[in-house]
């Protein structure tokens, strides 16, 4: 059984939900007013950076994959039991 103090604390918490919810949504509204959408020029620039970065990483991982694949193949062939 919960003590009277615990019950009062629970009731106070439940009663504070509407006010806390209202405060939260007011804070969200205030912060959303500060948000600005990027310009078309900024979108193109960041998209270009992302595409170039993806290709650089793809090339890097392709080279690493090639090196590891041939290294493992060489090791298997070098230690092959006849």
Biopython code that builds the backbone (N, CA, C, O; Angstrom):
import numpy as np
from Bio.PDB.StructureBuilder import StructureBuilder

atoms = [
    (1, "UNK", "N", (0.829, -1.180, 0.000)),
    (1, "UNK", "CA", (0.000, 0.000, 0.000)),
    (1, "UNK", "C", (0.879, 1.251, 0.000)),
    (1, "UNK", "O", (1.893, 1.329, 0.693)),
    (2, "UNK", "N", (0.461, 2.199, -0.785)),
    (2, "UNK", "CA", (1.179, 3.465, -0.854)),
    (2, "UNK", "C", (0.795, 4.335, 0.337)),
    (2, "UNK", "O", (-0.354, 4.351, 0.777)),
    (3, "UNK", "N", (1.773, 5.045, 0.836)),
    (3, "UNK", "CA", (1.487, 5.936, 1.953)),
    (3, "UNK", "C", (0.743, 7.162, 1.452)),
    (3, "UNK", "O", (0.657, 7.394, 0.246)),
    (4, "UNK", "N", (0.216, 7.931, 2.360)),
    (4, "UNK", "CA", (-0.549, 9.122, 2.006)),
    (4, "UNK", "C", (0.339, 10.133, 1.280)),
    (4, "UNK", "O", (-0.109, 10.801, 0.348)),
    (5, "UNK", "N", (1.586, 10.241, 1.704)),
    (5, "UNK", "CA", (2.521, 11.174, 1.062)),
    (5, "UNK", "C", (2.767, 10.775, -0.393)),
    (5, "UNK", "O", (2.792, 11.630, -1.279)),
    (6, "UNK", "N", (2.952, 9.462, -0.640)),
    (6, "UNK", "CA", (3.168, 8.976, -2.000)),
    (6, "UNK", "C", (1.936, 9.217, -2.864)),
    (6, "UNK", "O", (2.060, 9.583, -4.033)),
    (7, "UNK", "N", (0.757, 9.015, -2.300)),
    (7, "UNK", "CA", (-0.484, 9.245, -3.049)),
    (7, "UNK", "C", (-0.640, 10.718, -3.396)),
    (7, "UNK", "O", (-1.045, 11.060, -4.506)),
    (8, "UNK", "N", (-0.316, 11.594, -2.439)),
    (8, "UNK", "CA", (-0.409, 13.032, -2.693)),
    (8, "UNK", "C", (0.585, 13.461, -3.775)),
    (8, "UNK", "O", (0.274, 14.308, -4.612)),
    (9, "UNK", "N", (1.771, 12.876, -3.751)),
    (9, "UNK", "CA", (2.768, 13.201, -4.765)),
    (9, "UNK", "C", (2.292, 12.763, -6.146)),
    (9, "UNK", "O", (2.480, 13.482, -7.127)),
    (10, "UNK", "N", (1.676, 11.585, -6.225)),
    (10, "UNK", "CA", (1.155, 11.084, -7.493)),
    (10, "UNK", "C", (0.035, 11.980, -8.006)),
    (10, "UNK", "O", (-0.005, 12.310, -9.191)),
    (11, "UNK", "N", (-0.860, 12.368, -7.133)),
    (11, "UNK", "CA", (-1.971, 13.250, -7.516)),
    (11, "UNK", "C", (-1.425, 14.589, -8.005)),
    (11, "UNK", "O", (-1.911, 15.127, -8.999)),
    (12, "UNK", "N", (-0.424, 15.130, -7.319)),
    (12, "UNK", "CA", (0.170, 16.403, -7.729)),
    (12, "UNK", "C", (0.833, 16.281, -9.097)),
    (12, "UNK", "O", (0.754, 17.196, -9.916)),
    (13, "UNK", "N", (1.478, 15.157, -9.336)),
    (13, "UNK", "CA", (2.120, 14.932, -10.626)),
    (13, "UNK", "C", (1.089, 14.863, -11.741)),
    (13, "UNK", "O", (1.269, 15.474, -12.794)),
    (14, "UNK", "N", (0.026, 14.135, -11.518)),
    (14, "UNK", "CA", (-1.030, 14.004, -12.529)),
    (14, "UNK", "C", (-1.696, 15.359, -12.777)),
    (14, "UNK", "O", (-2.003, 15.698, -13.920)),
    (15, "UNK", "N", (-1.917, 16.128, -11.722)),
    (15, "UNK", "CA", (-2.555, 17.436, -11.878)),
    (15, "UNK", "C", (-1.666, 18.421, -12.625)),
    (15, "UNK", "O", (-2.169, 19.354, -13.252)),
    (16, "UNK", "N", (-0.350, 18.226, -12.567)),
    (16, "UNK", "CA", (0.564, 19.159, -13.233)),
    (16, "UNK", "C", (0.732, 18.851, -14.733)),
    (16, "UNK", "O", (1.313, 19.660, -15.457)),
    (17, "UNK", "N", (0.242, 17.712, -15.204)),
    (17, "UNK", "CA", (0.411, 17.343, -16.620)),
    (17, "UNK", "C", (-0.154, 18.379, -17.595)),
    (17, "UNK", "O", (0.542, 18.748, -18.541)),
    (18, "UNK", "N", (-1.372, 18.856, -17.407)),
    (18, "UNK", "CA", (-1.886, 19.832, -18.389)),
    (18, "UNK", "C", (-1.019, 21.092, -18.475)),
    (18, "UNK", "O", (-0.753, 21.587, -19.570)),
    (19, "UNK", "N", (-0.585, 21.603, -17.338)),
    (19, "UNK", "CA", (0.250, 22.811, -17.354)),
    (19, "UNK", "C", (1.610, 22.535, -17.975)),
    (19, "UNK", "O", (2.125, 23.357, -18.733)),
    (20, "UNK", "N", (2.197, 21.386, -17.661)),
    (20, "UNK", "CA", (3.489, 21.020, -18.246)),
    (20, "UNK", "C", (3.359, 20.824, -19.748)),
    (20, "UNK", "O", (4.251, 21.212, -20.503)),
    (21, "UNK", "N", (2.255, 20.224, -20.192)),
    (21, "UNK", "CA", (2.029, 20.021, -21.620)),
    (21, "UNK", "C", (1.881, 21.363, -22.325)),
    (21, "UNK", "O", (2.452, 21.568, -23.396)),
    (22, "UNK", "N", (1.117, 22.277, -21.730)),
    (22, "UNK", "CA", (0.930, 23.607, -22.307)),
    (22, "UNK", "C", (2.272, 24.333, -22.399)),
    (22, "UNK", "O", (2.570, 24.957, -23.417)),
    (23, "UNK", "N", (3.070, 24.256, -21.359)),
    (23, "UNK", "CA", (4.390, 24.894, -21.360)),
    (23, "UNK", "C", (5.279, 24.290, -22.446)),
    (23, "UNK", "O", (5.987, 25.010, -23.150)),
    (24, "UNK", "N", (5.236, 22.977, -22.574)),
    (24, "UNK", "CA", (6.043, 22.307, -23.598)),
    (24, "UNK", "C", (5.666, 22.805, -24.984)),
    (24, "UNK", "O", (6.546, 23.171, -25.763)),
    (25, "UNK", "N", (4.376, 22.825, -25.310)),
    (25, "UNK", "CA", (3.951, 23.256, -26.640)),
    (25, "UNK", "C", (4.247, 24.733, -26.880)),
    (25, "UNK", "O", (4.551, 25.118, -28.009)),
    (26, "UNK", "N", (4.167, 25.555, -25.860)),
    (26, "UNK", "CA", (4.556, 26.963, -26.017)),
    (26, "UNK", "C", (6.048, 27.082, -26.313)),
    (26, "UNK", "O", (6.454, 27.895, -27.143)),
    (27, "UNK", "N", (6.864, 26.272, -25.637)),
    (27, "UNK", "CA", (8.305, 26.268, -25.902)),
    (27, "UNK", "C", (8.599, 25.799, -27.320)),
    (27, "UNK", "O", (9.456, 26.362, -28.002)),
    (28, "UNK", "N", (7.885, 24.769, -27.760)),
    (28, "UNK", "CA", (8.067, 24.271, -29.125)),
    (28, "UNK", "C", (7.707, 25.364, -30.133)),
    (28, "UNK", "O", (8.447, 25.594, -31.089)),
    (29, "UNK", "N", (6.583, 26.033, -29.924)),
    (29, "UNK", "CA", (6.150, 27.101, -30.825)),
    (29, "UNK", "C", (7.196, 28.217, -30.868)),
    (29, "UNK", "O", (7.502, 28.739, -31.941)),
    (30, "UNK", "N", (7.740, 28.582, -29.715)),
    (30, "UNK", "CA", (8.760, 29.632, -29.652)),
    (30, "UNK", "C", (10.009, 29.228, -30.431)),
    (30, "UNK", "O", (10.560, 30.030, -31.185)),
    (31, "UNK", "N", (10.447, 28.004, -30.252)),
    (31, "UNK", "CA", (11.641, 27.535, -30.957)),
    (31, "UNK", "C", (11.396, 27.400, -32.463)),
    (31, "UNK", "O", (12.287, 27.691, -33.260)),
    (32, "UNK", "N", (10.208, 26.965, -32.854)),
    (32, "UNK", "CA", (9.907, 26.810, -34.282)),
    (32, "UNK", "C", (9.880, 28.158, -35.000)),
    (32, "UNK", "O", (10.137, 28.221, -36.202)),
    (33, "UNK", "N", (9.576, 29.225, -34.286)),
    (33, "UNK", "CA", (9.614, 30.561, -34.909)),
    (33, "UNK", "C", (11.037, 30.963, -35.261)),
    (33, "UNK", "O", (11.240, 31.800, -36.140)),
    (34, "UNK", "N", (12.021, 30.382, -34.593)),
    (34, "UNK", "CA", (13.429, 30.690, -34.848)),
    (34, "UNK", "C", (13.986, 29.908, -36.034)),
    (34, "UNK", "O", (15.063, 30.232, -36.534)),
    (35, "UNK", "N", (13.268, 28.883, -36.489)),
    (35, "UNK", "CA", (13.753, 28.013, -37.559)),
    (35, "UNK", "C", (13.570, 28.695, -38.906)),
    (35, "UNK", "O", (12.524, 29.285, -39.179)),
    (36, "UNK", "N", (14.593, 28.608, -39.738)),
    (36, "UNK", "CA", (14.490, 29.129, -41.097)),
    (36, "UNK", "C", (14.829, 28.010, -42.075)),
    (36, "UNK", "O", (15.671, 27.154, -41.801)),
    (37, "UNK", "N", (14.162, 28.037, -43.207)),
    (37, "UNK", "CA", (14.437, 27.044, -44.241)),
    (37, "UNK", "C", (15.672, 27.484, -45.026)),
    (37, "UNK", "O", (15.880, 28.679, -45.234)),
    (38, "UNK", "N", (16.494, 26.523, -45.463)),
    (38, "UNK", "CA", (17.673, 26.906, -46.244)),
    (38, "UNK", "C", (17.270, 27.403, -47.627)),
    (38, "UNK", "O", (16.223, 27.035, -48.159)),
    (39, "UNK", "N", (18.116, 28.237, -48.189)),
    (39, "UNK", "CA", (17.855, 28.726, -49.542)),
    (39, "UNK", "C", (18.171, 27.625, -50.545)),
    (39, "UNK", "O", (18.814, 26.630, -50.210)),
    (40, "UNK", "N", (17.706, 27.818, -51.790)),
    (40, "UNK", "CA", (17.958, 26.830, -52.846)),
    (40, "UNK", "C", (19.457, 26.676, -53.085)),
    (40, "UNK", "O", (19.937, 25.575, -53.354)),
    (41, "UNK", "N", (20.189, 27.776, -52.986)),
    (41, "UNK", "CA", (21.645, 27.741, -53.180)),
    (41, "UNK", "C", (22.314, 26.886, -52.096)),
    (41, "UNK", "O", (23.217, 26.104, -52.394)),
    (42, "UNK", "N", (21.874, 27.033, -50.845)),
    (42, "UNK", "CA", (22.429, 26.233, -49.746)),
    (42, "UNK", "C", (22.099, 24.756, -49.915)),
    (42, "UNK", "O", (22.936, 23.896, -49.639)),
    (43, "UNK", "N", (20.885, 24.457, -50.365)),
    (43, "UNK", "CA", (20.487, 23.064, -50.580)),
    (43, "UNK", "C", (21.346, 22.429, -51.659)),
    (43, "UNK", "O", (21.817, 21.304, -51.495)),
    (44, "UNK", "N", (21.554, 23.138, -52.758)),
    (44, "UNK", "CA", (22.403, 22.605, -53.840)),
    (44, "UNK", "C", (23.826, 22.386, -53.361)),
    (44, "UNK", "O", (24.441, 21.367, -53.677)),
    (45, "UNK", "N", (24.355, 23.339, -52.597)),
    (45, "UNK", "CA", (25.740, 23.234, -52.122)),
    (45, "UNK", "C", (25.911, 22.042, -51.190)),
    (45, "UNK", "O", (26.861, 21.274, -51.348)),
    (46, "UNK", "N", (25.019, 21.871, -50.230)),
    (46, "UNK", "CA", (25.169, 20.761, -49.294)),
    (46, "UNK", "C", (24.904, 19.423, -49.986)),
    (46, "UNK", "O", (25.533, 18.419, -49.653)),
    (47, "UNK", "N", (23.983, 19.402, -50.940)),
    (47, "UNK", "CA", (23.734, 18.166, -51.692)),
    (47, "UNK", "C", (24.964, 17.774, -52.493)),
    (47, "UNK", "O", (25.324, 16.599, -52.554)),
    (48, "UNK", "N", (25.604, 18.756, -53.103)),
    (48, "UNK", "CA", (26.830, 18.484, -53.870)),
    (48, "UNK", "C", (27.915, 17.914, -52.962)),
    (48, "UNK", "O", (28.600, 16.961, -53.333)),
    (49, "UNK", "N", (28.070, 18.491, -51.786)),
    (49, "UNK", "CA", (29.074, 17.989, -50.832)),
    (49, "UNK", "C", (28.755, 16.552, -50.444)),
    (49, "UNK", "O", (29.658, 15.718, -50.380)),
    (50, "UNK", "N", (27.497, 16.253, -50.186)),
    (50, "UNK", "CA", (27.103, 14.897, -49.796)),
    (50, "UNK", "C", (27.379, 13.903, -50.919)),
    (50, "UNK", "O", (27.924, 12.827, -50.668)),
    (51, "UNK", "N", (27.012, 14.245, -52.150)),
    (51, "UNK", "CA", (27.216, 13.334, -53.283)),
    (51, "UNK", "C", (28.708, 13.080, -53.501)),
    (51, "UNK", "O", (29.119, 11.936, -53.699)),
    (52, "UNK", "N", (29.510, 14.125, -53.465)),
    (52, "UNK", "CA", (30.958, 13.955, -53.649)),
    (52, "UNK", "C", (31.540, 13.095, -52.523)),
    (52, "UNK", "O", (32.364, 12.216, -52.778)),
    (53, "UNK", "N", (31.121, 13.341, -51.295)),
    (53, "UNK", "CA", (31.610, 12.564, -50.158)),
    (53, "UNK", "C", (31.237, 11.095, -50.287)),
    (53, "UNK", "O", (32.046, 10.222, -49.974)),
    (54, "UNK", "N", (30.019, 10.812, -50.743)),
    (54, "UNK", "CA", (29.586, 9.421, -50.937)),
    (54, "UNK", "C", (30.471, 8.735, -51.966)),
    (54, "UNK", "O", (30.892, 7.598, -51.755)),
    (55, "UNK", "N", (30.759, 9.404, -53.071)),
    (55, "UNK", "CA", (31.616, 8.795, -54.094)),
    (55, "UNK", "C", (33.034, 8.576, -53.580)),
    (55, "UNK", "O", (33.648, 7.555, -53.887)),
    (56, "UNK", "N", (33.557, 9.509, -52.812)),
    (56, "UNK", "CA", (34.909, 9.340, -52.252)),
    (56, "UNK", "C", (34.944, 8.141, -51.308)),
    (56, "UNK", "O", (35.868, 7.330, -51.370)),
    (57, "UNK", "N", (33.946, 8.025, -50.439)),
    (57, "UNK", "CA", (33.908, 6.874, -49.532)),
    (57, "UNK", "C", (33.708, 5.568, -50.296)),
    (57, "UNK", "O", (34.298, 4.547, -49.945)),
    (58, "UNK", "N", (32.882, 5.596, -51.334)),
    (58, "UNK", "CA", (32.674, 4.387, -52.137)),
    (58, "UNK", "C", (33.987, 3.946, -52.774)),
    (58, "UNK", "O", (34.314, 2.759, -52.763)),
    (59, "UNK", "N", (34.737, 4.892, -53.327)),
    (59, "UNK", "CA", (36.029, 4.564, -53.929)),
    (59, "UNK", "C", (36.990, 4.026, -52.870)),
    (59, "UNK", "O", (37.688, 3.039, -53.104)),
    (60, "UNK", "N", (37.022, 4.672, -51.714)),
    (60, "UNK", "CA", (37.898, 4.230, -50.632)),
    (60, "UNK", "C", (37.574, 2.794, -50.218)),
    (60, "UNK", "O", (38.472, 1.959, -50.111)),
    (61, "UNK", "N", (36.291, 2.508, -49.987)),
    (61, "UNK", "CA", (35.920, 1.166, -49.555)),
    (61, "UNK", "C", (36.121, 0.131, -50.658)),
    (61, "UNK", "O", (36.416, -1.027, -50.365)),
    (62, "UNK", "N", (35.967, 0.527, -51.911)),
    (62, "UNK", "CA", (36.231, -0.399, -53.017)),
    (62, "UNK", "C", (37.713, -0.777, -53.048)),
    (62, "UNK", "O", (38.058, -1.942, -53.248)),
    (63, "UNK", "N", (38.579, 0.206, -52.850)),
    (63, "UNK", "CA", (40.028, -0.070, -52.833)),
    (63, "UNK", "C", (40.380, -0.957, -51.645)),
    (63, "UNK", "O", (41.119, -1.929, -51.799)),
    (64, "UNK", "N", (39.867, -0.639, -50.479)),
    (64, "UNK", "CA", (40.143, -1.447, -49.283)),
    (64, "UNK", "C", (39.621, -2.871, -49.467)),
    (64, "UNK", "O", (40.299, -3.831, -49.100)),
    (65, "UNK", "N", (38.429, -3.013, -50.029)),
    (65, "UNK", "CA", (37.855, -4.328, -50.280)),
    (65, "UNK", "C", (38.724, -5.125, -51.239)),
    (65, "UNK", "O", (38.967, -6.313, -51.024)),
    (66, "UNK", "N", (39.193, -4.471, -52.301)),
    (66, "UNK", "CA", (40.061, -5.125, -53.283)),
    (66, "UNK", "C", (41.343, -5.616, -52.614)),
    (66, "UNK", "O", (41.761, -6.754, -52.827)),
    (67, "UNK", "N", (41.960, -4.765, -51.814)),
    (67, "UNK", "CA", (43.223, -5.123, -51.148)),
    (67, "UNK", "C", (43.002, -6.289, -50.180)),
    (67, "UNK", "O", (43.785, -7.239, -50.180)),
    (68, "UNK", "N", (41.977, -6.234, -49.377)),
    (68, "UNK", "CA", (41.716, -7.307, -48.416)),
    (68, "UNK", "C", (41.388, -8.601, -49.141)),
    (68, "UNK", "O", (41.874, -9.667, -48.763)),
    (69, "UNK", "N", (40.555, -8.515, -50.194)),
    (69, "UNK", "CA", (40.176, -9.717, -50.938)),
    (69, "UNK", "C", (41.416, -10.392, -51.531)),
    (69, "UNK", "O", (41.575, -11.607, -51.413)),
    (70, "UNK", "N", (42.279, -9.624, -52.158)),
    (70, "UNK", "CA", (43.472, -10.227, -52.762)),
    (70, "UNK", "C", (44.475, -10.683, -51.702)),
    (70, "UNK", "O", (45.190, -11.663, -51.910)),
    (71, "UNK", "N", (44.534, -9.985, -50.574)),
    (71, "UNK", "CA", (45.417, -10.409, -49.491)),
    (71, "UNK", "C", (44.976, -11.743, -48.908)),
    (71, "UNK", "O", (45.808, -12.617, -48.666)),
    (72, "UNK", "N", (43.687, -11.909, -48.681)),
    (72, "UNK", "CA", (43.173, -13.167, -48.143)),
    (72, "UNK", "C", (43.351, -14.294, -49.163)),
    (72, "UNK", "O", (43.725, -15.409, -48.799)),
    (73, "UNK", "N", (43.086, -14.007, -50.424)),
    (73, "UNK", "CA", (43.278, -15.023, -51.474)),
    (73, "UNK", "C", (44.743, -15.456, -51.526)),
    (73, "UNK", "O", (45.032, -16.648, -51.633)),
    (74, "UNK", "N", (45.670, -14.496, -51.451)),
    (74, "UNK", "CA", (47.097, -14.820, -51.452)),
    (74, "UNK", "C", (47.448, -15.701, -50.255)),
    (74, "UNK", "O", (48.187, -16.674, -50.399)),
    (75, "UNK", "N", (46.920, -15.364, -49.067)),
    (75, "UNK", "CA", (47.222, -16.166, -47.879)),
    (75, "UNK", "C", (46.675, -17.587, -48.006)),
    (75, "UNK", "O", (47.352, -18.547, -47.638)),
    (76, "UNK", "N", (45.449, -17.725, -48.527)),
    (76, "UNK", "CA", (44.893, -19.065, -48.712)),
    (76, "UNK", "C", (45.732, -19.874, -49.700)),
    (76, "UNK", "O", (45.978, -21.060, -49.477)),
    (77, "UNK", "N", (46.166, -19.249, -50.779)),
    (77, "UNK", "CA", (46.994, -19.949, -51.770)),
    (77, "UNK", "C", (48.378, -20.264, -51.228)),
    (77, "UNK", "O", (48.946, -21.306, -51.555)),
    (78, "UNK", "N", (48.925, -19.385, -50.411)),
    (78, "UNK", "CA", (50.271, -19.589, -49.861)),
    (78, "UNK", "C", (50.289, -20.749, -48.855)),
    (78, "UNK", "O", (51.282, -21.470, -48.760)),
    (79, "UNK", "N", (49.213, -20.926, -48.120)),
    (79, "UNK", "CA", (49.183, -21.985, -47.109)),
    (79, "UNK", "C", (48.326, -23.182, -47.518)),
    (79, "UNK", "O", (47.925, -23.988, -46.678)),
    (80, "UNK", "N", (48.050, -23.286, -48.818)),
    (80, "UNK", "CA", (47.229, -24.394, -49.313)),
    (80, "UNK", "C", (47.983, -25.699, -49.106)),
    (80, "UNK", "O", (49.175, -25.803, -49.396)),
    (81, "UNK", "N", (47.260, -26.693, -48.598)),
    (81, "UNK", "CA", (47.849, -28.018, -48.409)),
    (81, "UNK", "C", (47.593, -28.820, -49.698)),
    (81, "UNK", "O", (46.463, -28.898, -50.181)),
    (82, "UNK", "N", (48.650, -29.404, -50.231)),
    (82, "UNK", "CA", (48.517, -30.148, -51.496)),
    (82, "UNK", "C", (47.949, -31.495, -51.264)),
    (82, "UNK", "O", (47.767, -32.259, -52.212)),
]
sb = StructureBuilder()
sb.init_structure("model")
sb.init_model(0)
sb.init_chain("A")
sb.init_seg("    ")
for serial, (resi, resn, name, xyz) in enumerate(atoms, 1):
    if name == "N":
        sb.init_residue(resn, " ", resi, " ")
    sb.init_atom(name, np.array(xyz, "f"), 0.0, 1.0, " ", f" {name:<3s}", serial, name[0])
structure = sb.get_structure()
